[in-house]
Each structure stands twice: as structure tokens, then as C-alpha cells.
Amino acid sequence: MIINLRRSIVSIVIFTAFFGFVYALAGTGVAQLLFKHQADGSITAQGSTLIGQNWSVMTTFDGTKGYWPSTDWFNGRPDDTGPYGANPKQNVAGGDNPLVANGVSGESAATNLGPRSKVLLANTKELVAWWHSNGIDPTPDLVTTSGSGLDPDITPQDAMVQIPMVARATGISSARLRALVTSETNGSELGFLGSSYIDVLQLNEALARLK
């Protein structure tokens, strides 16, 4: 009886140590060695590389809270998150326009506004006018949402057209900004799936280092 009990306790200790600690640490080590980016996750000091965000209001890169003019940073596609999002409970229509800051947090979903929506038309016209006021002829991506409304990526062309605006606001030369955009461009998956893209959060983090 005592021998069987001792064997059971020893087995529990051994299996707990192996599967509870050794196996977990080994898995973490292999993940860090072979899949470091995926293992570390998408969260950075400023947000997630998997979720688009509003660049006119954000946490500053030195860790303090602050408001940043959107002309100082590269902007992503408009979406339905952040203070400009829809909130039916507050009777806020929302829409696909990051220029509207109504002070109400939005839902993590697309607006589902149809092609005949007056809100969508008004928001798009306002957004196009804002880009023109900053000397930019926007690409379609910069005034329309993705299917999810949460896309964190833009095309290299979307970033390139914003360079004159960012250069004026930051004092960084257009040549350096073009080089920055090129360095932050990711190629197609496996070389042929999809098209080249840029993660806006990572691009702006690299821009912060230039500043």
C-alpha cells in the first residue's frame, strides 16, 4: 500500500514537472527560435498590428497621452472603430469617416452602409475634401473601408500619395519618406499570393524613429 502510494506521488511529481514546466518551456523556446513574430503576438506599445486605428487621436510614442494631427502620420483606411464609430445605443449613426469624432466608442465591426446610403455618401465626400485640403489626391482605399472595417494595412501607393502631406508636417524630406515606405513594404505571401502591403502601425512606428 505504502509502496503504491509512494510510486503514485513520484509519478505525479515527475509528470507535473515535465508536462507543466519542461514541455511548456521547450515549446516556448522553439516558438521563439522559429516563429518569433507569431509567438510575440500583434500587440505593441501603441496598439495591435492586426487592427486599424485612428491616427488623429492616439497615445504618443514616448508613452504619454496626447492628440496628434493626422497630417503628422500616415493614415490607414477609414473604419468603424474608435471615437467616430457607430453606436446605436447612443443614437450615433457613425459611418466610414475618421474625421467625425463624436466622443463615443464604436463597435468592432463594419458599418454595413449600402451604396445608396446618404451617410456613406456624405462621409466619403467629406473625407475626399479633407484629403484635397491637404494637397493629396486620395486613392480609393483611403476613402473606403475594407470588408471587415478593421484593416490595418494599406498598399504602397496609398502610403506614397501621403508623402507630400507628411513631409510638410514633419519636415522630413520626401526622399527619406519614400525610402521609409519602401523599407516597410511587405511582399506577397509566398511571393505570389495577394499583393504588396504596408502595416500602418509599423510604418508610423518607423516614422517616429525618424522624428
N, C-alpha and C positions, 0 to 999 in steps of 0.2 A: 504493500500500500504506500509506504513512505517512498520507496524507490520510484514507483509510478508517478507519484506526486512531484518528486524532485525532477524527473525527466520532463514532465509537463511544464513545470516552471522554467527549466532551462530552455526548452523549445520555444516557449513564449518570448523569453528574453532575446534569444537568437533571431527569431523571425521578426520581432519588433525592431531590433537594431538594423537588420538587413533591409527589410522592405520599408521600414519607416524612415530610415536615415540614409543608409548606404545607397540604396536603389534611387531614392529621390535626388541625392546629391550627384550621383552619376548621371542621371537624366538631365539635371540642370547643367552639368559640365559639358555634356555632349551638345545640348541645345545652344549653349553659349559659344562653343567652338565651331559648330557647323551652321547654325541658324541664328546668329546673334541678333539681327534686326527683328526677326519674328519673335524671338524669345523676350526681347526687351519691351515689346509692345509698342503701341502707337502714341502713348502719352508723352508729351514733352512739357517743358516749363510753361508753355503758352497755350497748350491745347492738345488736340489729337490730330495726327496726320491723316486720319481716316474720315474726319468730319469737317466740312467747310465752316468758316466763321466770318463774322462781320469785322472788317478791318478798320472801320471808322471809330469803333469803341472797343478797347481791348486792354489787357494788362501789359504794362511796359516790359521791355526785355530785361530790365535790371531788377524786376521783381516787385516794383511799386505799382500802385493803381494809377491809371491815367487815361486821358482821352487823346487819341491820335487822329489827326486829319487823314482821311482816306487817301489823299494825294501823296502822302509820305510813303505809302506802301503799295505793293502790288495787290490788286483786288482779285478775288475769285469770282465765281459765278454767283448771281443772286440766288438766295434760297429762302426757306421759310423758318429759319431758326433765329434766335436772338431777339432783341427788343422790337424788331419790326415784324415778327411773325403773327399769324392769325391766332386769335383766342376767342372762340365763340362765347365762353362764359363771361368775358368782359365786353362782349358786343363789339369786338375789334375784327374788322374784315381781313386785315393783313394784306397778303398779296406778295408777289415776287419782286419786291423793291426794297433793297437795303438802305435806301435814302430815308425811308419812313421810320423814325424812331419814336414809337408811341409809348415806350416805357413798360410794355407788357411782354413777358417772356412768351415765346411761341412754342408750338408743338414740334416734335422731331418728325416731321412728315412733309410731304409736298402739299401745295395749296389746292391742287386739283382744279384750278381755274381753267375753264374751257376757252377755246379760241374766240368765242363771242363775248367773253366776259369784259364788261366795261372797266372793272377794277384792274384786270390784267392789262388792258389796253392803256389805261391811264398811267399805271405804274411803269410800263415799258417806255412810254413816251417821256415820262419824267426822267427815267434813268438814261435814256439816249440823250436828252437835253443836258443832263449833268455831265456826261462824258464830253459832249461838244463844248460845254463851257470851260472845260479843262484842256481844250485843244486836241481831243482824242476822237478819232472816228472808230467807234467800238466794233468789235467783231460780234457776230450773233451770240456767241457764248457769253459775252459779258452783259447781255441784256435779257437772257433767257435762262431758265433753270434747267437742271438735269432732270432725268426721270424721277430720281429719288428726292430731289430738292436739297441734298446734303453733300453734293460732290465737292471734294477738297482739291480737285485737280483742274488745271487749265492746259490748253495747248501752248506750245512755244510761241505761236502767232499771237495768242491772247496776251501773253506777257510782253512781247516785243512792242505791241502798239501802245502799251502804257509807259514805255521808257521815257518819252519826252516829258510827261507829267511828273514822274518820279524824279527825273533828273533836275527839273526846275525846283521841286520841293526840297530835295535833299542836297543839291549842289554836287552830287556825284556825276561824273561825266557819262555821257551816253555810251561811250565805248566800253567803260568799265561795267555798266549795267548790262550791255549786250553780252559781254563775256560772262557775267554772273548768270544770266538766263541760260546761256549755252551750257555752263558747268552744272546747272541744276536740272537740266533736261534728262529725263529717263527715256530710254528707247523702248521699242515694242517688246512685249513679253516674248521670250524665246526668239526674238529677232523678227517675228512675223505676225504675232497676234496683237491686234489693235494698232494704235498709233502712238507717237511720242507724246509724253505728258510731263507736266511740272506740278509738284505738290506745292500749293501756295504757302502753307505754313513753313515748309523747309526753305522755300525761296526767300521769304521775309526774314527768317532767322539768319540766313546767309547775308541778306541786305543789312541787318542790324550789326553784323560783324564788320561790314564795310564802313558803317557810320561811326 
